[in-house]
């Protein structure tokens, strides 16, 4: 028995040493990317667990609290990664958000590229509101003006050019939407009605979204008019592109 215990301790010690040796051989950028992928995976798992419980009959209030907790833990990751990468020049050794100077902003933690809302009357104006559905399929069809107007224009389907040189803009999942910094992307938000649509359908006539000031998930009838912000995966041209594993299954 003692010999067995000694062997187990030795095996654990050897494993720890091997892990440390492998980590020591990684470049700062590799360590940064590893941290980002691990954090994204944990966030996705956390969000899926909350969504699964909700779809199984859990109270909506518990779902709101659970997803907010997931987001808070994920957001806290960047400061830790930044500290570990300090002075290395890696992607994590930088500010989390980058203004791309083309009407978009990139989140270095999630790798997502966001549309920045404006206040100049264009299709990107933050005061524009949209329906999620026009009422097709009883309100469950994704045929509202957020798809036929905002996304159609951004993806060059209305005869214009694609927004910021990319034609793959979409609505964010609820999990993605919860990672946005409102002041940087949305500008001044109306505290009276700050609901933004996500791509997550809920029931027959509702879709999920976010009260951005409270950073809390909410549900709204799809034919109602609410705000919208577009997202896409960041460019692969740089090493700072990251996984986007935070898709939320429909409810």
ZADREN-884507 format. One line per 5 residues: number of its first residue (from 0); their letters; for each residue x, y, z of N, C-alpha, C, O. Coordinates in steps of 0.1 Angstrom, whole numbers, plus 5000, padded with zeros to 4 digits. Example, Ala and Ser with C-alpha at 12.3 -4.5 7.8 and 13.67 -1.06 7.14 Angstrom:
BEGIN
0	AS	5132:4943:5078:5123:4955:5078:5132:4967:5078:5142:4967:5085 | 5128:4978:5071:5137:4989:5071:5129:5000:5079:5134:5011:5080
This chain:
BEGIN
0	XXXXX	5008:4988:5000:5000:5000:5000:5009:5013:5000:5006:5022:4992 | 5019:5013:5009:5028:5024:5009:5035:5026:4996:5037:5038:4991 | 5039:5015:4990:5047:5016:4977:5037:5022:4967:5042:5030:4958 | 5025:5018:4967:5015:5023:4958:5013:5038:4959:5012:5045:4949 | 5012:5042:4972:5010:5056:4974:5022:5064:4969:5021:5075:4963
5	XXXXX	5034:5059:4972:5047:5066:4968:5047:5067:4952:5051:5077:4947 | 5042:5056:4946:5042:5056:4931:5032:5066:4926:5035:5073:4916 | 5021:5068:4933:5010:5077:4928:5016:5092:4930:5014:5100:4921 | 5022:5094:4941:5028:5108:4944:5039:5111:4933:5039:5122:4928 | 5047:5101:4930:5057:5103:4920:5051:5106:4907:5056:5114:4899
10	XXXXX	5041:5099:4903:5034:5101:4890:5028:5115:4889:5029:5122:4879 | 5022:5120:4900:5016:5133:4900:5027:5143:4899:5026:5153:4891 | 5038:5141:4906:5049:5151:4906:5055:5151:4892:5059:5162:4887 | 5057:5140:4885:5062:5139:4872:5053:5146:4862:5058:5154:4853 | 5040:5144:4864:5030:5151:4855:5031:5166:4856:5031:5173:4846
15	XXXXX	5032:5171:4869:5033:5185:4871:5045:5191:4864:5045:5201:4858 | 5056:5184:4866:5069:5189:4860:5068:5189:4845:5073:5198:4839 | 5062:5179:4839:5060:5179:4824:5052:5190:4819:5054:5196:4809 | 5041:5193:4827:5032:5204:4823:5039:5217:4824:5038:5225:4815 | 5047:5219:4835:5054:5232:4836:5065:5233:4825:5067:5244:4820
20	XXXXX	5071:5222:4822:5082:5222:4811:5075:5225:4798:5081:5233:4790 | 5064:5220:4795:5057:5222:4782:5053:5237:4782:5054:5243:4771 | 5048:5242:4793:5044:5256:4793:5055:5266:4792:5054:5276:4785 | 5067:5262:4798:5079:5270:4797:5084:5271:4782:5090:5281:4779 | 5081:5261:4774:5086:5261:4761:5077:5269:4751:5081:5271:4739
25	XXXXX	5066:5274:4756:5057:5282:4747:5061:5296:4747:5067:5301:4756 | 5058:5302:4735:5061:5317:4734:5050:5325:4741:5040:5319:4744 | 5053:5337:4744:5043:5346:4751:5029:5346:4743:5019:5346:4749 | 5031:5346:4730:5018:5346:4722:5011:5333:4723:4998:5333:4724 | 5018:5322:4723:5011:5309:4725:5004:5308:4738:4993:5303:4739
30	XXXXX	5011:5313:4749:5005:5313:4762:4992:5322:4762:4982:5319:4768 | 4993:5333:4755:4982:5342:4755:4970:5336:4748:4959:5336:4753 | 4973:5329:4736:4962:5323:4729:4956:5311:4737:4944:5309:4736 | 4964:5304:4743:4959:5293:4752:4950:5298:4762:4939:5293:4764 | 4954:5309:4769:4945:5315:4779:4932:5320:4773:4922:5318:4780
35	XXXXX	4932:5325:4761:4920:5330:4755:4910:5319:4751:4898:5320:4754 | 4916:5309:4746:4908:5297:4742:4902:5290:4754:4890:5287:4754 | 4910:5289:4764:4905:5282:4776:4893:5290:4782:4883:5285:4787 | 4895:5304:4783:4885:5313:4788:4872:5312:4780:4861:5312:4786 | 4874:5312:4767:4862:5312:4758:4854:5299:4760:4842:5299:4760
40	XXXXX	4862:5288:4761:4855:5275:4763:4848:5274:4776:4837:5269:4777 | 4854:5280:4787:4847:5280:4800:4834:5289:4799:4824:5285:4805 | 4835:5300:4792:4824:5309:4791:4813:5302:4784:4801:5302:4787 | 4816:5295:4773:4806:5288:4765:4799:5277:4773:4787:5276:4773 | 4807:5270:4780:4802:5259:4789:4792:5265:4799:4782:5259:4802
45	XXXXX	4796:5275:4805:4788:5282:4816:4775:5286:4810:4765:5284:4816 | 4776:5293:4798:4764:5298:4792:4754:5287:4787:4742:5288:4789 | 4760:5277:4782:4752:5265:4777:4745:5258:4789:4734:5254:4788 | 4752:5257:4800:4747:5251:4812:4735:5259:4817:4724:5253:4820 | 4736:5272:4817:4725:5281:4821:4713:5280:4811:4701:5279:4816
50	XXXXX	4716:5279:4798:4706:5278:4788:4699:5265:4789:4686:5264:4787 | 4707:5254:4791:4701:5241:4793:4691:5240:4804:4680:5234:4803 | 4695:5246:4816:4687:5246:4827:4674:5254:4825:4663:5250:4829 | 4675:5265:4818:4663:5273:4815:4654:5266:4805:4642:5266:4808 | 4659:5259:4795:4651:5251:4786:4644:5239:4793:4635:5233:4787
55	XXXXX	4650:5235:4804:4645:5224:4811:4634:5228:4822:4630:5219:4829 | 4631:5240:4822:4621:5245:4831:4625:5254:4842:4617:5257:4851 | 4638:5257:4842:4643:5266:4853:4637:5280:4852:4633:5284:4841 | 4636:5287:4863:4630:5300:4864:4639:5310:4856:4651:5309:4856 | 4632:5319:4848:4639:5329:4840:4648:5338:4848:4659:5342:4844
60	XXXXX	4644:5341:4860:4652:5350:4869:4666:5343:4872:4676:5349:4872 | 4665:5330:4874:4678:5322:4876:4686:5322:4864:4699:5323:4865 | 4680:5321:4852:4688:5322:4840:4695:5335:4838:4707:5335:4834 | 4688:5346:4841:4694:5359:4840:4706:5360:4849:4716:5365:4846 | 4704:5356:4862:4715:5357:4872:4727:5348:4868:4738:5352:4869
65	XXXXX	4724:5336:4863:4734:5326:4859:4743:5332:4847:4755:5331:4847 | 4736:5337:4837:4743:5342:4825:4752:5354:4829:4762:5357:4823 | 4746:5363:4838:4754:5374:4842:4766:5370:4850:4777:5377:4848 | 4766:5360:4857:4777:5355:4865:4788:5349:4855:4800:5351:4857 | 4783:5342:4845:4792:5337:4834:4800:5348:4828:4812:5348:4826
70	XXXXX	4792:5359:4824:4799:5370:4818:4809:5377:4826:4819:5381:4822 | 4805:5379:4839:4815:5386:4848:4828:5378:4850:4838:5385:4850 | 4827:5365:4851:4839:5357:4852:4848:5358:4839:4860:5359:4839 | 4841:5358:4828:4848:5359:4815:4855:5372:4813:4866:5373:4809 | 4847:5383:4816:4853:5396:4815:4866:5398:4824:4875:5405:4820
75	XXXXX	4866:5391:4835:4877:5393:4845:4889:5386:4839:4900:5388:4845 | 4888:5377:4829:4899:5370:4824:4910:5379:4818:4922:5377:4819 | 4905:5390:4811:4915:5398:4803:4926:5404:4812:4937:5404:4809 | 4922:5409:4824:4931:5415:4833:4942:5405:4837:4954:5409:4838 | 4938:5393:4839:4947:5382:4843:4957:5379:4832:4969:5378:4834
80	XXXXX	4951:5378:4819:4960:5375:4808:4969:5386:4805:4981:5384:4801 | 4964:5398:4807:4972:5410:4804:4984:5411:4814:4995:5415:4810 | 4981:5408:4827:4992:5408:4837:5003:5397:4834:5015:5400:4835 | 4999:5385:4830:5008:5375:4827:5017:5378:4815:5028:5374:4813 | 5011:5386:4805:5018:5389:4793:5025:5402:4793:5031:5406:4783
85	XXXXX	5025:5409:4805:5031:5422:4806:5045:5423:4801:5054:5415:4805 | 5048:5432:4792:5061:5434:4786:5065:5424:4776:5076:5425:4770 | 5057:5415:4772:5060:5405:4762:5058:5408:4748:5064:5403:4739 | 5049:5418:4746:5045:5422:4732:5035:5413:4726:5031:5414:4714 | 5030:5403:4734:5019:5394:4729:5006:5401:4728:5005:5413:4732
90	XXXXX	4996:5395:4721:4983:5401:4719:4977:5405:4733:4971:5415:4734 | 4979:5397:4743:4974:5399:4756:4981:5411:4763:4975:5416:4773 | 4992:5415:4758:5000:5426:4764:4995:5439:4757:5003:5447:4752 | 4982:5442:4758:4976:5453:4751:4962:5456:4757:4958:5448:4766 | 4956:5467:4753:4943:5470:4757:4933:5459:4751:4936:5454:4741
95	XXXXX	4922:5457:4758:4913:5447:4753:4906:5451:4740:4904:5443:4731 | 4903:5464:4739:4895:5468:4727:4904:5476:4717:4912:5485:4722 | 4902:5474:4705:4909:5482:4694:4899:5488:4685:4891:5482:4679 | 4900:5502:4684:4892:5509:4674:4899:5507:4660:4910:5512:4658 | 4891:5501:4651:4897:5498:4638:4896:5510:4628:4901:5509:4617
100	XXXXX	4891:5521:4633:4890:5534:4625:4882:5532:4612:4884:5539:4602 | 4873:5522:4612:4864:5520:4600:4850:5518:4604:4842:5512:4597 | 4847:5523:4616:4833:5521:4621:4831:5508:4629:4820:5504:4632 | 4842:5501:4632:4842:5489:4639:4852:5489:4650:4861:5497:4651 | 4849:5480:4660:4858:5478:4671:4861:5463:4673:4851:5455:4672
105	XXXXX	4873:5459:4676:4877:5445:4678:4879:5443:4693:4886:5450:4700 | 4874:5432:4698:4876:5427:4711:4887:5417:4711:4885:5406:4706 | 4898:5420:4717:4909:5410:4717:4907:5398:4725:4914:5388:4723 | 4898:5399:4735:4895:5387:4743:4886:5377:4735:4890:5365:4734 | 4876:5381:4729:4866:5373:4722:4870:5371:4707:4866:5361:4701
110	XXXXX	4878:5380:4702:4881:5379:4687:4870:5385:4679:4870:5383:4666 | 4859:5390:4685:4848:5395:4677:4850:5409:4672:4856:5418:4679 | 4845:5412:4661:4846:5426:4655:4831:5431:4655:4822:5425:4650 | 4830:5442:4662:4816:5448:4664:4814:5461:4655:4823:5468:4653 | 4802:5462:4651:4798:5475:4645:4797:5485:4656:4792:5483:4667
115	XXXXX	4802:5497:4653:4801:5508:4663:4789:5517:4659:4788:5521:4647 | 4780:5519:4668:4768:5527:4665:4772:5542:4664:4781:5546:4671 | 4765:5549:4656:4768:5563:4654:4756:5572:4657:4746:5567:4663 | 4757:5585:4655:4746:5594:4657:4745:5604:4646:4743:5616:4648 | 4746:5598:4633:4745:5607:4622:4735:5603:4611:4736:5607:4599
120	XXXXX	4725:5596:4616:4714:5593:4607:4715:5582:4596:4707:5580:4588 | 4727:5575:4597:4729:5565:4587:4723:5552:4592:4716:5551:4602 | 4725:5541:4584:4720:5528:4588:4726:5523:4601:4721:5514:4608 | 4737:5529:4605:4744:5526:4618:4740:5534:4630:4746:5533:4640 | 4730:5543:4628:4726:5552:4638:4720:5544:4650:4712:5535:4648
125	XXXXX	4725:5548:4662:4721:5541:4674:4706:5542:4677:4700:5535:4686 | 4699:5552:4671:4685:5554:4674:4676:5546:4665:4664:5546:4667 | 4682:5540:4655:4674:5531:4646:4669:5519:4654:4676:5513:4661 | 4656:5515:4652:4651:5503:4658:4645:5494:4648:4641:5498:4637 | 4644:5481:4651:4641:5471:4642:4632:5460:4648:4633:5458:4660
130	XXXXX	4624:5454:4640:4617:5442:4644:4626:5429:4642:4634:5429:4632 | 4625:5419:4650:4632:5407:4648:4625:5398:4637:4631:5391:4630 | 4612:5399:4637:4603:5391:4628:4592:5400:4622:4587:5409:4629 | 4589:5397:4610:4577:5404:4604:4564:5397:4606:4554:5401:4602 | 4565:5386:4614:4553:5379:4617:4552:5365:4610:4543:5358:4612
135	XXXXX	4562:5363:4601:4562:5350:4594:4563:5338:4604:4570:5339:4614 | 4557:5327:4600:4557:5315:4608:4553:5318:4623:4558:5312:4632 | 4543:5326:4624:4537:5329:4637:4546:5338:4645:4544:5339:4658 | 4556:5344:4639:4565:5353:4646:4578:5347:4649:4587:5353:4655 | 4580:5335:4644:4593:5328:4647:4603:5329:4635:4614:5325:4636
140	XXXXX	4598:5335:4624:4607:5336:4612:4616:5348:4614:4612:5359:4618 | 4629:5346:4610:4638:5357:4611:4637:5366:4599:4646:5366:4590 | 4626:5373:4598:4624:5381:4586:4620:5396:4589:4614:5402:4581 | 4624:5400:4601:4621:5414:4605:4631:5424:4599:4640:5420:4591 | 4629:5436:4602:4637:5447:4595:4652:5446:4600:4660:5452:4593
145	XXXXX	4654:5440:4611:4669:5439:4615:4676:5430:4605:4688:5432:4603 | 4669:5421:4599:4675:5412:4589:4674:5418:4575:4684:5418:4567 | 4662:5424:4572:4660:5428:4558:4665:5443:4556:4666:5447:4544 | 4668:5450:4566:4673:5463:4565:4687:5465:4569:4696:5467:4561 | 4690:5463:4582:4703:5465:4588:4713:5455:4582:4723:5459:4576
150	XXXXX	4710:5442:4584:4720:5432:4579:4721:5431:4564:4732:5429:4559 | 4710:5433:4557:4710:5433:4543:4719:5444:4537:4726:5442:4528 | 4718:5456:4543:4726:5467:4539:4741:5465:4542:4750:5467:4534 | 4744:5460:4554:4758:5457:4558:4764:5447:4550:4777:5447:4548 | 4757:5437:4545:4762:5426:4537:4761:5428:4522:4763:5418:4514
155	XXXXX	4758:5440:4518:4758:5443:4504:4746:5437:4496:4747:5436:4484 | 4735:5434:4503:4724:5428:4497:4714:5438:4492:4704:5435:4486 | 4716:5451:4495:4707:5461:4491:4713:5470:4480:4708:5481:4477 | 4723:5464:4473:4728:5471:4462:4741:5479:4465:4747:5485:4456 | 4744:5481:4478:4756:5488:4482:4768:5480:4484:4768:5468:4480
160	XXXXX	4778:5485:4491:4790:5478:4494:4789:5472:4508:4781:5477:4516 | 4797:5462:4511:4797:5456:4524:4803:5465:4534:4813:5472:4531 | 4798:5465:4546:4803:5473:4557:4817:5469:4561:4820:5458:4564 | 4826:5480:4562:4840:5478:4566:4847:5467:4558:4856:5461:4564 | 4843:5465:4546:4850:5455:4537:4847:5441:4540:4853:5432:4535
165	XXXXX	4836:5438:4548:4833:5424:4551:4818:5422:4549:4809:5431:4551 | 4815:5410:4543:4801:5407:4540:4795:5396:4548:4786:5388:4543 | 4800:5394:4560:4795:5383:4569:4790:5388:4582:4791:5381:4592 | 4784:5400:4582:4778:5405:4594:4765:5398:4598:4758:5393:4590 | 4763:5396:4611:4752:5389:4616:4748:5395:4630:4754:5403:4636
170	XXXXX	4736:5390:4635:4732:5393:4649:4741:5385:4658:4744:5373:4656 | 4745:5391:4670:4752:5383:4680:4744:5373:4687:4731:5375:4688 | 4750:5362:4692:4743:5354:4701:4741:5361:4714:4747:5372:4716 | 4733:5356:4723:4731:5363:4736:4744:5363:4744:4747:5373:4750 | 4751:5352:4743:4764:5351:4750:4774:5362:4745:4781:5368:4753
175	XXXXX	4774:5364:4732:4783:5374:4726:4778:5388:4730:4786:5396:4733 | 4765:5390:4729:4760:5403:4732:4763:5407:4746:4765:5419:4749 | 4764:5398:4755:4767:5401:4769:4782:5405:4771:4785:5410:4782 | 4790:5404:4761:4804:5408:4763:4807:5422:4758:4818:5427:4759 | 4797:5429:4752:4800:5442:4746:4802:5453:4757:4795:5452:4767
180	XXXXX	4811:5462:4754:4812:5474:4763:4803:5485:4757:4806:5491:4747 | 4791:5488:4764:4781:5497:4758:4787:5510:4754:4784:5515:4743 | 4795:5517:4762:4800:5530:4759:4808:5531:4746:4808:5540:4739 | 4816:5520:4744:4825:5520:4732:4818:5516:4719:4822:5521:4709 | 4808:5508:4720:4801:5503:4708:4788:5510:4706:4785:5513:4694
185	XXXXX	4780:5512:4716:4767:5517:4714:4766:5532:4717:4756:5538:4713 | 4776:5538:4723:4775:5552:4726:4766:5555:4737:4765:5547:4746 | 4759:5566:4737:4750:5570:4747:4737:5561:4746:4731:5561:4735 | 4734:5554:4756:4722:5544:4756:4711:5550:4763:4712:5555:4774 | 4699:5549:4757:4687:5554:4764:4683:5545:4775:4681:5533:4773
190	XXXXX	4684:5551:4787:4681:5542:4799:4667:5538:4800:4663:5528:4807 | 4657:5545:4792:4644:5541:4792:4641:5528:4785:4633:5519:4789 | 4648:5526:4773:4646:5514:4765:4660:5511:4759:4663:5517:4749 | 4667:5502:4765:4680:5498:4760:4681:5484:4756:4691:5477:4758 | 4670:5478:4751:4670:5464:4747:4676:5462:4733:4672:5469:4724
195	XXXXX	4686:5453:4732:4692:5450:4719:4689:5435:4716:4691:5426:4725 | 4685:5433:4704:4682:5419:4699:4695:5410:4699:4706:5415:4695 | 4693:5398:4702:4703:5387:4699:4697:5378:4688:4685:5380:4684 | 4704:5368:4684:4699:5359:4674:4691:5347:4680:4686:5339:4673 | 4691:5347:4693:4685:5336:4700:4670:5337:4701:4664:5346:4707
200	XXXXX	4663:5327:4694:4649:5327:4694:4644:5320:4707:4651:5312:4713 | 4633:5325:4712:4627:5320:4725:4613:5317:4724:4605:5327:4722 | 4609:5305:4725:4595:5301:4723:4590:5304:4709:4598:5302:4699 | 4578:5307:4707:4572:5308:4693:4573:5323:4689:4576:5326:4677 | 4570:5332:4698:4568:5346:4694:4579:5355:4700:4577:5368:4698
205	XXXXX	4588:5350:4707:4598:5359:4714:4612:5356:4709:4615:5345:4704 | 4621:5366:4711:4635:5364:4709:4642:5370:4721:4637:5379:4728 | 4654:5365:4724:4662:5370:4735:4670:5382:4731:4673:5384:4720 | 4673:5390:4741:4681:5402:4739:4687:5406:4752:4688:5398:4762 | 4693:5418:4752:4700:5423:4764:4696:5437:4768:4695:5446:4759
210	XXXXX	4693:5439:4780:4692:5453:4786:4706:5457:4789:4712:5453:4799 | 4712:5465:4780:4726:5467:4781:4731:5475:4794:4742:5473:4799 | 4723:5484:4799:4727:5492:4810:4727:5482:4823:4736:5484:4831 | 4719:5473:4823:4718:5463:4834:4727:5451:4831:4730:5443:4840 | 4730:5449:4818:4737:5437:4813:4729:5424:4818:4735:5415:4823
215	XXXXX	4717:5425:4815:4708:5414:4819:4700:5409:4807:4695:5417:4799 | 4699:5396:4805:4691:5390:4795:4676:5393:4797:4671:5393:4808 | 4670:5395:4785:4655:5397:4785:4649:5391:4773:4656:5387:4764 | 4636:5389:4773:4629:5383:4762:4619:5393:4757:4612:5400:4765 | 4617:5394:4744:4607:5404:4739:4600:5398:4727:4606:5389:4719
220	XXXXX	4588:5402:4724:4580:5397:4713:4587:5401:4700:4591:5413:4698 | 4589:5392:4691:4597:5394:4679:4592:5405:4670:4600:5411:4663 | 4579:5408:4669:4574:5418:4660:4575:5432:4666:4573:5442:4659 | 4579:5433:4679:4582:5446:4685:4594:5452:4679:4603:5446:4673 | 4595:5465:4681:4607:5473:4676:4617:5475:4687:4614:5480:4698
225	XXXXX	4630:5471:4685:4640:5473:4694:4653:5475:4687:4654:5476:4674 | 4664:5477:4694:4677:5481:4688:4685:5469:4684:4682:5458:4688 | 4695:5471:4675:4703:5460:4671:4717:5465:4668:4720:5476:4664 | 4727:5456:4670:4741:5458:4668:4747:5446:4661:4745:5435:4666 | 4755:5448:4651:4760:5437:4643:4774:5432:4648:4781:5440:4654
230	XXXXX	4777:5420:4645:4790:5414:4648:4795:5405:4638:4787:5400:4630 | 4808:5402:4638:4813:5392:4629:4826:5387:4636:4831:5393:4646 | 4831:5375:4632:4844:5371:4637:4855:5379:4632:4855:5384:4620 | 4865:5382:4641:4876:5391:4637:4884:5384:4626:4883:5373:4623 | 4893:5393:4620:4901:5389:4609:4912:5378:4613:4917:5378:4624
235	XXXXX	4914:5369:4604:4925:5359:4606:4938:5363:4602:4948:5356:4603 | 4939:5376:4597:4952:5380:4592:4962:5383:4603:4974:5383:4601 | 4958:5385:4615:4967:5387:4627:4966:5376:4637:4957:5368:4637 | 4976:5375:4645:4977:5365:4655:4967:5368:4666:4965:5360:4675 | 4961:5380:4666:4951:5383:4677:4937:5379:4674:4928:5382:4681
240	XXXXX	4935:5371:4663:4922:5365:4661:4920:5354:4671:4930:5348:4675 | 4908:5352:4675:4905:5343:4686:4893:5335:4683:4886:5337:4674 | 4891:5324:4691:4879:5316:4689:4866:5324:4692:4866:5333:4700 | 4856:5320:4685:4843:5325:4688:4833:5314:4691:4824:5311:4683 | 4835:5308:4703:4828:5295:4706:4815:5298:4714:4810:5289:4720
245	XXXXX	4810:5310:4714:4800:5313:4723:4786:5315:4717:4778:5324:4720 | 4783:5306:4707:4770:5305:4701:4760:5299:4712:4763:5290:4719 | 4749:5305:4712:4738:5301:4721:4727:5294:4714:4722:5299:4705 | 4724:5281:4717:4714:5274:4710:4700:5281:4712:4697:5287:4723 | 4691:5280:4702:4678:5285:4703:4670:5279:4715:4672:5267:4718
250	X	4661:5287:4720:4653:5282:4731:4639:5278:4727:4631:5274:4734
